[in-house]
């Protein structure tokens, strides 16, 4: 029988977060997420420029004169519009898609098609920047008896132990986040739903490159107490599934696509021309305004590639009918293999 308290019915974290984030009054459907956290897209237009160069290189590797750009969890469509604009008249013809569960924003760039799911059979680049960390997952915790159990949560954030983890979730844990012999209180976030979401997204491509960008970890270094947290107005807060805050957890990156290439964001962006090099001081004497602009760009690039900040994201590069070596030849150093 369901537990009833002042905090509401207790249920698994996956169901609670799904309702809190994407329900009728959910965080992502009624608020403007950019007001609560800052992504690489919002940090600098240099990021969109780098993604546009990756799209152009993908088109060249495919031998395609026209390509699709599919932006997963597109927010207000900023990245899709910027990439379409950056390609302009000199790059490949771009069909841009913004994939988002919320309604399209007012004034959406007419070059961007708004859709609730990625188009089937696209050719080009599917880009998922900070999407998977918001795909809700269940949380497991090892009890005093050594048994991993689902963590149940009420709307006020109060938690309690639930049933033992079984079935596909138990199989996922055994392979990717083993808890056998772990101390009581050890936690894991069960990433199966994210793996399935990524397979569906990447599988929508006919040919091209699927890229997931997120904070994450691999089996060799799982966080013992998980990473589930909340964000509100730019501050980290206690995760409470009441729709008042973002709910996010780092991604088990190795389970998404075991054969995909994983590289730090700083590596990928530097290969795509984003560096934090300061402009020569001599420029200040000959072109003061140009020097200031170049200095600002260097600061933005440094933020995007900083080891302890945005540069710490990982890019998961999954080719679909594409020779990744050919792409690496067009963008030397992209995969970190030379």
BALOBA-1460 file (C-alpha; in Angstrom, 3 decimals):
// residues 338
<rec num="1" residu="x" x="0.000" y="0.000" z="0.000"/>
<rec num="2" residu="x" x="1.316" y="3.491" z="-0.890"/>
<rec num="3" residu="x" x="2.686" y="5.554" z="1.973"/>
<rec num="4" residu="x" x="0.859" y="8.822" z="2.505"/>
<rec num="5" residu="x" x="2.385" y="11.720" z="4.427"/>
<rec num="6" residu="x" x="2.327" y="15.479" z="4.281"/>
<rec num="7" residu="x" x="4.884" y="15.127" z="1.501"/>
<rec num="8" residu="x" x="2.604" y="13.037" z="-0.690"/>
<rec num="9" residu="x" x="2.919" y="9.506" z="-2.024"/>
<rec num="10" residu="x" x="6.369" y="7.930" z="-2.041"/>
<rec num="11" residu="x" x="7.478" y="6.570" z="-5.417"/>
<rec num="12" residu="x" x="10.690" y="5.796" z="-7.280"/>
<rec num="13" residu="x" x="12.969" y="8.639" z="-8.269"/>
<rec num="14" residu="x" x="12.425" y="8.013" z="-11.978"/>
<rec num="15" residu="x" x="8.655" y="8.504" z="-11.783"/>
<rec num="16" residu="x" x="8.980" y="11.405" z="-9.355"/>
<rec num="17" residu="x" x="11.527" y="13.252" z="-11.510"/>
<rec num="18" residu="x" x="9.539" y="12.609" z="-14.706"/>
<rec num="19" residu="x" x="6.526" y="14.327" z="-13.186"/>
<rec num="20" residu="x" x="8.549" y="17.124" z="-11.581"/>
<rec num="21" residu="x" x="10.457" y="17.956" z="-14.753"/>
<rec num="22" residu="x" x="8.029" y="17.155" z="-17.556"/>
<rec num="23" residu="x" x="4.561" y="16.883" z="-16.017"/>
<rec num="24" residu="x" x="1.800" y="19.413" z="-16.604"/>
<rec num="25" residu="x" x="3.346" y="21.875" z="-14.148"/>
<rec num="26" residu="x" x="6.871" y="20.529" z="-14.575"/>
<rec num="27" residu="x" x="10.035" y="22.557" z="-14.340"/>
<rec num="28" residu="x" x="10.911" y="22.319" z="-18.047"/>
<rec num="29" residu="x" x="7.426" y="23.039" z="-19.329"/>
<rec num="30" residu="x" x="6.652" y="26.130" z="-17.268"/>
<rec num="31" residu="x" x="10.002" y="27.817" z="-16.610"/>
<rec num="32" residu="x" x="12.907" y="29.139" z="-18.645"/>
<rec num="33" residu="x" x="15.752" y="26.740" z="-17.801"/>
<rec num="34" residu="x" x="18.478" y="29.176" z="-18.871"/>
<rec num="35" residu="x" x="17.524" y="31.295" z="-15.858"/>
<rec num="36" residu="x" x="18.522" y="28.428" z="-13.560"/>
<rec num="37" residu="x" x="21.767" y="27.162" z="-15.058"/>
<rec num="38" residu="x" x="24.328" y="28.122" z="-17.683"/>
<rec num="39" residu="x" x="25.303" y="25.745" z="-20.464"/>
<rec num="40" residu="x" x="28.108" y="25.998" z="-23.010"/>
<rec num="41" residu="x" x="25.537" y="27.287" z="-25.508"/>
<rec num="42" residu="x" x="24.796" y="30.270" z="-23.285"/>
<rec num="43" residu="x" x="28.418" y="30.821" z="-22.265"/>
<rec num="44" residu="x" x="29.674" y="31.891" z="-25.694"/>
<rec num="45" residu="x" x="28.790" y="31.927" z="-29.397"/>
<rec num="46" residu="x" x="32.157" y="30.216" z="-29.899"/>
<rec num="47" residu="x" x="30.462" y="26.964" z="-28.902"/>
<rec num="48" residu="x" x="27.892" y="27.174" z="-31.696"/>
<rec num="49" residu="x" x="30.676" y="28.073" z="-34.116"/>
<rec num="50" residu="x" x="32.587" y="24.942" z="-33.143"/>
<rec num="51" residu="x" x="29.484" y="22.770" z="-33.551"/>
<rec num="52" residu="x" x="28.897" y="24.342" z="-36.972"/>
<rec num="53" residu="x" x="32.462" y="23.410" z="-37.988"/>
<rec num="54" residu="x" x="31.813" y="19.865" z="-36.807"/>
<rec num="55" residu="x" x="28.630" y="19.757" z="-38.903"/>
<rec num="56" residu="x" x="30.517" y="21.013" z="-41.959"/>
<rec num="57" residu="x" x="33.249" y="18.405" z="-41.447"/>
<rec num="58" residu="x" x="30.599" y="15.701" z="-41.052"/>
<rec num="59" residu="x" x="29.002" y="16.795" z="-44.324"/>
<rec num="60" residu="x" x="32.373" y="16.641" z="-46.076"/>
<rec num="61" residu="x" x="33.131" y="13.203" z="-44.649"/>
<rec num="62" residu="x" x="29.733" y="12.007" z="-45.869"/>
<rec num="63" residu="x" x="30.134" y="13.664" z="-49.250"/>
<rec num="64" residu="x" x="26.812" y="15.445" z="-48.696"/>
<rec num="65" residu="x" x="25.949" y="18.908" z="-49.984"/>
<rec num="66" residu="x" x="22.981" y="19.214" z="-47.632"/>
<rec num="67" residu="x" x="22.826" y="17.909" z="-44.074"/>
<rec num="68" residu="x" x="20.558" y="17.825" z="-41.055"/>
<rec num="69" residu="x" x="21.409" y="19.299" z="-37.682"/>
<rec num="70" residu="x" x="19.341" y="17.790" z="-34.892"/>
<rec num="71" residu="x" x="19.591" y="19.560" z="-31.531"/>
<rec num="72" residu="x" x="18.319" y="17.370" z="-28.686"/>
<rec num="73" residu="x" x="16.792" y="19.120" z="-25.638"/>
<rec num="74" residu="x" x="17.027" y="22.337" z="-27.588"/>
<rec num="75" residu="x" x="15.787" y="24.746" z="-24.936"/>
<rec num="76" residu="x" x="14.641" y="27.771" z="-26.910"/>
<rec num="77" residu="x" x="16.374" y="26.684" z="-30.108"/>
<rec num="78" residu="x" x="19.421" y="28.891" z="-29.617"/>
<rec num="79" residu="x" x="22.016" y="26.336" z="-30.729"/>
<rec num="80" residu="x" x="20.023" y="25.133" z="-33.741"/>
<rec num="81" residu="x" x="19.521" y="28.698" z="-34.975"/>
<rec num="82" residu="x" x="23.149" y="29.656" z="-34.371"/>
<rec num="83" residu="x" x="24.500" y="26.594" z="-36.199"/>
<rec num="84" residu="x" x="22.204" y="27.196" z="-39.170"/>
<rec num="85" residu="x" x="23.340" y="30.807" z="-39.259"/>
<rec num="86" residu="x" x="27.041" y="29.994" z="-38.862"/>
<rec num="87" residu="x" x="27.018" y="27.650" z="-41.839"/>
<rec num="88" residu="x" x="25.578" y="30.490" z="-43.912"/>
<rec num="89" residu="x" x="26.276" y="30.584" z="-47.625"/>
<rec num="90" residu="x" x="29.761" y="29.076" z="-47.459"/>
<rec num="91" residu="x" x="28.928" y="25.829" z="-45.683"/>
<rec num="92" residu="x" x="26.595" y="22.978" z="-46.532"/>
<rec num="93" residu="x" x="22.876" y="23.575" z="-46.789"/>
<rec num="94" residu="x" x="21.465" y="22.893" z="-43.323"/>
<rec num="95" residu="x" x="18.068" y="21.620" z="-42.240"/>
<rec num="96" residu="x" x="17.931" y="22.449" z="-38.525"/>
<rec num="97" residu="x" x="15.671" y="20.656" z="-36.051"/>
<rec num="98" residu="x" x="15.089" y="21.628" z="-32.420"/>
<rec num="99" residu="x" x="13.872" y="18.632" z="-30.404"/>
<rec num="100" residu="x" x="12.079" y="19.696" z="-27.256"/>
<rec num="101" residu="x" x="9.091" y="18.597" z="-25.169"/>
<rec num="102" residu="x" x="7.983" y="22.153" z="-24.427"/>
<rec num="103" residu="x" x="6.079" y="24.341" z="-26.876"/>
<rec num="104" residu="x" x="8.154" y="26.409" z="-29.337"/>
<rec num="105" residu="x" x="9.183" y="29.816" z="-28.013"/>
<rec num="106" residu="x" x="7.879" y="33.068" z="-29.505"/>
<rec num="107" residu="x" x="10.062" y="34.366" z="-32.320"/>
<rec num="108" residu="x" x="11.632" y="31.012" z="-33.180"/>
<rec num="109" residu="x" x="14.116" y="31.339" z="-36.024"/>
<rec num="110" residu="x" x="12.239" y="30.328" z="-39.212"/>
<rec num="111" residu="x" x="15.200" y="28.162" z="-40.275"/>
<rec num="112" residu="x" x="14.524" y="25.846" z="-37.318"/>
<rec num="113" residu="x" x="11.862" y="23.127" z="-37.335"/>
<rec num="114" residu="x" x="10.447" y="22.431" z="-33.859"/>
<rec num="115" residu="x" x="9.617" y="18.797" z="-33.077"/>
<rec num="116" residu="x" x="8.937" y="16.579" z="-30.044"/>
<rec num="117" residu="x" x="11.292" y="13.801" z="-31.208"/>
<rec num="118" residu="x" x="14.221" y="13.558" z="-33.621"/>
<rec num="119" residu="x" x="13.267" y="13.172" z="-37.293"/>
<rec num="120" residu="x" x="13.668" y="9.672" z="-38.684"/>
<rec num="121" residu="x" x="16.312" y="9.107" z="-41.339"/>
<rec num="122" residu="x" x="18.305" y="12.313" z="-40.845"/>
<rec num="123" residu="x" x="21.735" y="12.651" z="-42.446"/>
<rec num="124" residu="x" x="24.255" y="14.806" z="-40.628"/>
<rec num="125" residu="x" x="24.852" y="15.649" z="-36.977"/>
<rec num="126" residu="x" x="22.686" y="14.841" z="-33.969"/>
<rec num="127" residu="x" x="23.910" y="16.845" z="-30.991"/>
<rec num="128" residu="x" x="22.711" y="16.303" z="-27.420"/>
<rec num="129" residu="x" x="24.177" y="18.952" z="-25.131"/>
<rec num="130" residu="x" x="23.246" y="18.322" z="-21.485"/>
<rec num="131" residu="x" x="20.216" y="16.227" z="-22.398"/>
<rec num="132" residu="x" x="20.880" y="12.822" z="-20.886"/>
<rec num="133" residu="x" x="21.547" y="14.131" z="-17.372"/>
<rec num="134" residu="x" x="17.890" y="15.208" z="-17.343"/>
<rec num="135" residu="x" x="16.518" y="11.846" z="-18.495"/>
<rec num="136" residu="x" x="15.065" y="10.579" z="-15.177"/>
<rec num="137" residu="x" x="16.476" y="7.415" z="-13.647"/>
<rec num="138" residu="x" x="15.793" y="5.364" z="-10.560"/>
<rec num="139" residu="x" x="18.181" y="5.402" z="-7.626"/>
<rec num="140" residu="x" x="19.298" y="2.265" z="-5.796"/>
<rec num="141" residu="x" x="20.787" y="2.167" z="-2.310"/>
<rec num="142" residu="x" x="22.390" y="-0.728" z="-0.456"/>
<rec num="143" residu="x" x="20.496" y="-1.507" z="2.752"/>
<rec num="144" residu="x" x="21.811" y="-2.756" z="6.075"/>
<rec num="145" residu="x" x="21.136" y="-6.280" z="4.790"/>
<rec num="146" residu="x" x="23.440" y="-5.726" z="1.807"/>
<rec num="147" residu="x" x="20.540" y="-5.743" z="-0.670"/>
<rec num="148" residu="x" x="20.272" y="-2.913" z="-3.264"/>
<rec num="149" residu="x" x="16.793" y="-1.419" z="-3.010"/>
<rec num="150" residu="x" x="15.001" y="1.266" z="-4.961"/>
<rec num="151" residu="x" x="14.957" y="4.621" z="-3.212"/>
<rec num="152" residu="x" x="11.433" y="6.016" z="-2.910"/>
<rec num="153" residu="x" x="10.867" y="9.744" z="-2.555"/>
<rec num="154" residu="x" x="7.938" y="11.992" z="-1.671"/>
<rec num="155" residu="x" x="7.217" y="15.355" z="-3.236"/>
<rec num="156" residu="x" x="8.914" y="17.150" z="-0.339"/>
<rec num="157" residu="x" x="12.141" y="15.216" z="-0.971"/>
<rec num="158" residu="x" x="11.883" y="12.819" z="1.972"/>
<rec num="159" residu="x" x="13.219" y="9.376" z="1.063"/>
<rec num="160" residu="x" x="12.636" y="5.803" z="2.183"/>
<rec num="161" residu="x" x="13.830" y="2.344" z="1.066"/>
<rec num="162" residu="x" x="11.652" y="0.451" z="-1.396"/>
<rec num="163" residu="x" x="11.644" y="-3.009" z="-2.947"/>
<rec num="164" residu="x" x="14.829" y="-4.846" z="-3.951"/>
<rec num="165" residu="x" x="16.125" y="-4.025" z="-7.429"/>
<rec num="166" residu="x" x="15.261" y="-6.822" z="-9.853"/>
<rec num="167" residu="x" x="14.951" y="-7.614" z="-13.568"/>
<rec num="168" residu="x" x="16.569" y="-5.402" z="-16.199"/>
<rec num="169" residu="x" x="17.590" y="-2.835" z="-13.583"/>
<rec num="170" residu="x" x="19.460" y="-5.465" z="-11.582"/>
<rec num="171" residu="x" x="21.141" y="-6.698" z="-14.762"/>
<rec num="172" residu="x" x="22.196" y="-3.145" z="-15.657"/>
<rec num="173" residu="x" x="23.679" y="-2.631" z="-12.196"/>
<rec num="174" residu="x" x="25.549" y="-5.925" z="-12.339"/>
<rec num="175" residu="x" x="27.173" y="-4.968" z="-15.634"/>
<rec num="176" residu="x" x="27.726" y="-1.245" z="-15.276"/>
<rec num="177" residu="x" x="27.514" y="-0.202" z="-11.609"/>
<rec num="178" residu="x" x="27.982" y="-3.316" z="-9.447"/>
<rec num="179" residu="x" x="26.907" y="-2.993" z="-5.821"/>
<rec num="180" residu="x" x="27.744" y="-6.509" z="-4.647"/>
<rec num="181" residu="x" x="29.656" y="-6.268" z="-1.367"/>
<rec num="182" residu="x" x="29.207" y="-2.489" z="-1.161"/>
<rec num="183" residu="x" x="28.780" y="-0.774" z="2.203"/>
<rec num="184" residu="x" x="25.252" y="0.104" z="3.379"/>
<rec num="185" residu="x" x="24.299" y="3.550" z="2.090"/>
<rec num="186" residu="x" x="26.201" y="3.116" z="-1.190"/>
<rec num="187" residu="x" x="24.100" y="4.420" z="-4.070"/>
<rec num="188" residu="x" x="23.826" y="4.007" z="-7.813"/>
<rec num="189" residu="x" x="21.768" y="5.718" z="-10.481"/>
<rec num="190" residu="x" x="20.324" y="3.088" z="-12.807"/>
<rec num="191" residu="x" x="21.178" y="4.309" z="-16.305"/>
<rec num="192" residu="x" x="19.158" y="1.884" z="-18.434"/>
<rec num="193" residu="x" x="16.537" y="4.474" z="-19.453"/>
<rec num="194" residu="x" x="19.290" y="6.819" z="-20.632"/>
<rec num="195" residu="x" x="20.920" y="4.061" z="-22.662"/>
<rec num="196" residu="x" x="17.563" y="3.371" z="-24.309"/>
<rec num="197" residu="x" x="16.922" y="7.071" z="-24.966"/>
<rec num="198" residu="x" x="20.356" y="7.430" z="-26.544"/>
<rec num="199" residu="x" x="19.918" y="4.335" z="-28.717"/>
<rec num="200" residu="x" x="16.644" y="5.745" z="-30.001"/>
<rec num="201" residu="x" x="18.131" y="9.183" z="-30.697"/>
<rec num="202" residu="x" x="21.307" y="7.919" z="-32.373"/>
<rec num="203" residu="x" x="19.253" y="5.311" z="-34.223"/>
<rec num="204" residu="x" x="17.176" y="8.057" z="-35.842"/>
<rec num="205" residu="x" x="20.184" y="8.940" z="-38.003"/>
<rec num="206" residu="x" x="20.486" y="7.302" z="-41.408"/>
<rec num="207" residu="x" x="24.113" y="8.430" z="-41.676"/>
<rec num="208" residu="x" x="26.244" y="10.832" z="-39.756"/>
<rec num="209" residu="x" x="27.520" y="11.481" z="-36.254"/>
<rec num="210" residu="x" x="25.662" y="11.391" z="-32.947"/>
<rec num="211" residu="x" x="27.278" y="13.379" z="-30.122"/>
<rec num="212" residu="x" x="26.251" y="13.367" z="-26.465"/>
<rec num="213" residu="x" x="27.824" y="16.026" z="-24.236"/>
<rec num="214" residu="x" x="27.485" y="15.711" z="-20.471"/>
<rec num="215" residu="x" x="29.185" y="15.438" z="-17.133"/>
<rec num="216" residu="x" x="29.660" y="11.765" z="-16.435"/>
<rec num="217" residu="x" x="31.701" y="8.851" z="-15.193"/>
<rec num="218" residu="x" x="32.766" y="5.347" z="-16.170"/>
<rec num="219" residu="x" x="32.712" y="2.032" z="-14.329"/>
<rec num="220" residu="x" x="36.280" y="2.473" z="-13.100"/>
<rec num="221" residu="x" x="35.312" y="5.590" z="-11.125"/>
<rec num="222" residu="x" x="31.633" y="5.529" z="-10.180"/>
<rec num="223" residu="x" x="30.723" y="7.978" z="-7.384"/>
<rec num="224" residu="x" x="29.868" y="5.874" z="-4.316"/>
<rec num="225" residu="x" x="26.888" y="7.997" z="-3.289"/>
<rec num="226" residu="x" x="25.613" y="8.979" z="-6.733"/>
<rec num="227" residu="x" x="25.315" y="12.492" z="-8.151"/>
<rec num="228" residu="x" x="21.604" y="13.324" z="-8.032"/>
<rec num="229" residu="x" x="21.132" y="16.991" z="-7.217"/>
<rec num="230" residu="x" x="18.984" y="20.031" z="-7.913"/>
<rec num="231" residu="x" x="19.576" y="23.482" z="-9.376"/>
<rec num="232" residu="x" x="17.535" y="26.613" z="-8.872"/>
<rec num="233" residu="x" x="18.466" y="30.127" z="-10.041"/>
<rec num="234" residu="x" x="22.064" y="29.148" z="-10.647"/>
<rec num="235" residu="x" x="22.579" y="27.497" z="-7.259"/>
<rec num="236" residu="x" x="22.898" y="23.851" z="-6.350"/>
<rec num="237" residu="x" x="20.053" y="22.838" z="-4.027"/>
<rec num="238" residu="x" x="18.670" y="19.715" z="-2.414"/>
<rec num="239" residu="x" x="16.885" y="17.591" z="-5.033"/>
<rec num="240" residu="x" x="13.164" y="17.899" z="-4.371"/>
<rec num="241" residu="x" x="10.721" y="16.540" z="-6.987"/>
<rec num="242" residu="x" x="8.104" y="19.274" z="-6.662"/>
<rec num="243" residu="x" x="8.739" y="21.088" z="-9.957"/>
<rec num="244" residu="x" x="10.583" y="23.988" z="-8.325"/>
<rec num="245" residu="x" x="14.094" y="23.017" z="-9.447"/>
<rec num="246" residu="x" x="16.046" y="21.164" z="-12.090"/>
<rec num="247" residu="x" x="16.869" y="17.560" z="-11.211"/>
<rec num="248" residu="x" x="20.045" y="16.193" z="-12.701"/>
<rec num="249" residu="x" x="22.476" y="13.305" z="-12.288"/>
<rec num="250" residu="x" x="25.742" y="12.613" z="-14.073"/>
<rec num="251" residu="x" x="25.699" y="10.077" z="-16.889"/>
<rec num="252" residu="x" x="27.226" y="6.586" z="-16.978"/>
<rec num="253" residu="x" x="28.970" y="7.431" z="-20.234"/>
<rec num="254" residu="x" x="30.431" y="4.006" z="-20.969"/>
<rec num="255" residu="x" x="27.059" y="2.244" z="-20.931"/>
<rec num="256" residu="x" x="25.546" y="4.552" z="-23.593"/>
<rec num="257" residu="x" x="27.559" y="3.223" z="-26.514"/>
<rec num="258" residu="x" x="30.436" y="0.990" z="-25.387"/>
<rec num="259" residu="x" x="32.219" y="1.269" z="-28.737"/>
<rec num="260" residu="x" x="31.876" y="5.021" z="-29.090"/>
<rec num="261" residu="x" x="34.798" y="7.399" z="-28.640"/>
<rec num="262" residu="x" x="34.827" y="9.566" z="-25.510"/>
<rec num="263" residu="x" x="36.886" y="12.764" z="-25.321"/>
<rec num="264" residu="x" x="36.918" y="15.744" z="-22.929"/>
<rec num="265" residu="x" x="35.132" y="18.840" z="-24.197"/>
<rec num="266" residu="x" x="38.363" y="20.811" z="-24.011"/>
<rec num="267" residu="x" x="39.970" y="18.344" z="-26.454"/>
<rec num="268" residu="x" x="37.078" y="18.449" z="-28.909"/>
<rec num="269" residu="x" x="36.702" y="22.233" z="-28.833"/>
<rec num="270" residu="x" x="40.415" y="22.882" z="-29.247"/>
<rec num="271" residu="x" x="40.413" y="20.615" z="-32.296"/>
<rec num="272" residu="x" x="37.493" y="22.679" z="-33.609"/>
<rec num="273" residu="x" x="39.414" y="25.934" z="-33.221"/>
<rec num="274" residu="x" x="38.351" y="27.123" z="-29.760"/>
<rec num="275" residu="x" x="41.407" y="28.070" z="-27.728"/>
<rec num="276" residu="x" x="41.971" y="30.407" z="-24.821"/>
<rec num="277" residu="x" x="45.110" y="31.999" z="-26.290"/>
<rec num="278" residu="x" x="45.340" y="35.707" z="-25.508"/>
<rec num="279" residu="x" x="45.764" y="38.085" z="-28.461"/>
<rec num="280" residu="x" x="49.217" y="39.663" z="-28.937"/>
<rec num="281" residu="x" x="49.640" y="42.775" z="-26.825"/>
<rec num="282" residu="x" x="50.874" y="44.645" z="-29.897"/>
<rec num="283" residu="x" x="47.306" y="44.526" z="-31.239"/>
<rec num="284" residu="x" x="46.247" y="46.869" z="-28.433"/>
<rec num="285" residu="x" x="48.383" y="49.606" z="-29.948"/>
<rec num="286" residu="x" x="47.259" y="49.177" z="-33.553"/>
<rec num="287" residu="x" x="43.617" y="48.150" z="-33.037"/>
<rec num="288" residu="x" x="42.436" y="48.768" z="-29.461"/>
<rec num="289" residu="x" x="38.831" y="47.791" z="-30.159"/>
<rec num="290" residu="x" x="39.916" y="44.629" z="-31.974"/>
<rec num="291" residu="x" x="42.198" y="43.774" z="-29.060"/>
<rec num="292" residu="x" x="39.320" y="44.074" z="-26.581"/>
<rec num="293" residu="x" x="37.092" y="41.882" z="-28.741"/>
<rec num="294" residu="x" x="39.844" y="39.278" z="-29.126"/>
<rec num="295" residu="x" x="40.510" y="39.350" z="-25.396"/>
<rec num="296" residu="x" x="36.824" y="38.757" z="-24.685"/>
<rec num="297" residu="x" x="36.780" y="35.809" z="-27.091"/>
<rec num="298" residu="x" x="39.857" y="34.369" z="-25.390"/>
<rec num="299" residu="x" x="38.099" y="34.609" z="-22.038"/>
<rec num="300" residu="x" x="35.019" y="32.840" z="-23.394"/>
<rec num="301" residu="x" x="37.175" y="30.133" z="-24.950"/>
<rec num="302" residu="x" x="39.010" y="29.653" z="-21.668"/>
<rec num="303" residu="x" x="35.677" y="29.144" z="-19.867"/>
<rec num="304" residu="x" x="34.509" y="26.587" z="-22.431"/>
<rec num="305" residu="x" x="37.721" y="24.577" z="-22.133"/>
<rec num="306" residu="x" x="38.543" y="25.007" z="-18.421"/>
<rec num="307" residu="x" x="39.545" y="21.724" z="-16.752"/>
<rec num="308" residu="x" x="37.455" y="22.315" z="-13.653"/>
<rec num="309" residu="x" x="34.468" y="23.784" z="-15.480"/>
<rec num="310" residu="x" x="32.767" y="23.379" z="-18.835"/>
<rec num="311" residu="x" x="35.886" y="21.790" z="-20.284"/>
<rec num="312" residu="x" x="35.239" y="18.873" z="-17.945"/>
<rec num="313" residu="x" x="32.243" y="17.717" z="-19.966"/>
<rec num="314" residu="x" x="32.764" y="14.568" z="-22.005"/>
<rec num="315" residu="x" x="31.793" y="14.255" z="-25.679"/>
<rec num="316" residu="x" x="30.599" y="10.799" z="-26.708"/>
<rec num="317" residu="x" x="31.157" y="10.477" z="-30.471"/>
<rec num="318" residu="x" x="29.125" y="7.727" z="-32.119"/>
<rec num="319" residu="x" x="29.419" y="7.397" z="-35.905"/>
<rec num="320" residu="x" x="26.462" y="6.050" z="-37.887"/>
<rec num="321" residu="x" x="27.497" y="4.886" z="-41.347"/>
<rec num="322" residu="x" x="30.431" y="7.279" z="-41.105"/>
<rec num="323" residu="x" x="34.169" y="6.586" z="-41.099"/>
<rec num="324" residu="x" x="35.349" y="8.291" z="-37.916"/>
<rec num="325" residu="x" x="38.930" y="8.203" z="-39.179"/>
<rec num="326" residu="x" x="37.874" y="10.322" z="-42.160"/>
<rec num="327" residu="x" x="36.296" y="12.840" z="-39.806"/>
<rec num="328" residu="x" x="39.399" y="12.835" z="-37.644"/>
<rec num="329" residu="x" x="41.481" y="13.595" z="-40.721"/>
<rec num="330" residu="x" x="39.302" y="16.619" z="-41.437"/>
<rec num="331" residu="x" x="39.407" y="17.756" z="-37.804"/>
<rec num="332" residu="x" x="42.796" y="16.595" z="-36.490"/>
<rec num="333" residu="x" x="42.728" y="15.770" z="-32.797"/>
<rec num="334" residu="x" x="38.941" y="15.605" z="-32.546"/>
<rec num="335" residu="x" x="38.925" y="12.080" z="-31.131"/>
<rec num="336" residu="x" x="42.072" y="12.584" z="-29.077"/>
<rec num="337" residu="x" x="43.847" y="9.864" z="-31.035"/>
<rec num="338" residu="x" x="46.564" y="11.977" z="-32.525"/>
